[in-house]
Amino acid sequence: MAQKKKYQFAGKEVMGEEIDFETDKESWSIYILHDGTKIKIKPVAMSFVRLEEYNPAGEPIYLINAQNLVSADVPDVLKKA
């Protein structure tokens, strides 16, 4: 188990610990813009921290460190030569 340390959350310091994980599924979200461009976005999680802070339902709050991968398929007419 990871060592607990302090994290910034909602303007205060809260104890939490990084939780190991494995990826089950990572999917792309695909958006078709009205100019014919197709944008694909996929968030990729790098780490998860479970805080000693809880939501109104009593569930622990998680901090997620993620990066967004973005890909664009742009029509030739919009490209600058």
C-alpha positions as CSV (number, residue, x, y, z in Angstrom):
1,M,0.0,0.0,0.0
2,A,1.2,3.5,-0.9
3,Q,2.3,5.9,1.8
4,K,-0.3,8.6,2.6
5,K,0.6,12.2,2.0
6,K,-1.1,15.6,1.8
7,Y,-2.9,16.8,-1.4
8,Q,-4.5,20.1,-2.2
9,F,-8.3,19.8,-2.6
10,A,-11.0,22.4,-2.4
11,G,-8.6,25.0,-1.0
12,K,-7.3,22.8,1.8
13,E,-4.8,20.1,2.4
14,V,-6.3,16.6,2.6
15,M,-4.6,13.3,3.3
16,G,-4.7,10.7,0.5
17,E,-2.8,7.9,-1.1
18,E,-2.0,6.9,-4.6
19,I,-3.9,3.7,-5.7
20,D,-2.4,1.2,-8.1
21,F,-4.6,0.4,-11.1
22,E,-4.8,-1.5,-14.4
23,T,-6.6,-0.3,-17.5
24,D,-9.8,-2.2,-18.4
25,K,-10.8,-0.1,-21.5
26,E,-9.8,3.2,-23.1
27,S,-12.1,4.4,-25.9
28,W,-12.0,7.4,-28.2
29,S,-14.8,10.0,-28.2
30,I,-15.3,11.1,-31.8
31,Y,-16.8,14.5,-32.8
32,I,-17.8,15.5,-36.4
33,L,-17.6,19.3,-36.8
34,H,-19.8,21.1,-39.2
35,D,-16.8,22.0,-41.3
36,G,-16.2,18.3,-42.0
37,T,-13.4,17.9,-39.5
38,K,-13.4,14.7,-37.4
39,I,-11.9,15.2,-33.9
40,K,-11.0,12.2,-31.8
41,I,-10.2,12.6,-28.0
42,K,-9.2,10.0,-25.5
43,P,-8.3,10.6,-21.9
44,V,-5.5,8.5,-20.6
45,A,-5.2,8.1,-16.8
46,M,-1.7,8.4,-15.3
47,S,-2.5,8.1,-11.6
48,F,-5.4,8.0,-9.1
49,V,-5.3,9.3,-5.5
50,R,-8.0,8.4,-3.0
51,L,-8.5,11.2,-0.6
52,E,-9.7,11.0,3.0
53,E,-12.5,13.3,1.9
54,Y,-16.0,12.1,1.1
55,N,-18.9,13.3,-1.0
56,P,-22.5,13.6,0.4
57,A,-23.2,9.9,-0.5
58,G,-20.2,8.9,1.8
59,E,-18.0,7.8,-1.1
60,P,-14.3,8.7,-1.1
61,I,-13.2,11.5,-3.5
62,Y,-10.5,10.6,-6.1
63,L,-8.0,12.9,-7.7
64,I,-7.2,11.8,-11.2
65,N,-4.1,12.8,-13.2
66,A,-4.8,12.3,-16.9
67,Q,-3.6,13.4,-20.3
68,N,-5.9,13.9,-23.3
69,L,-4.8,12.4,-26.6
70,V,-6.3,14.4,-29.5
71,S,-6.3,13.5,-33.2
72,A,-7.8,15.6,-36.1
73,D,-8.8,14.4,-39.5
74,V,-9.2,17.7,-41.4
75,P,-10.7,18.0,-44.9
76,D,-8.1,19.0,-47.6
77,V,-10.1,22.2,-48.4
78,L,-9.3,23.5,-44.9
79,K,-5.6,22.7,-45.0
80,K,-3.0,25.4,-45.8
81,A,-0.4,24.4,-48.4
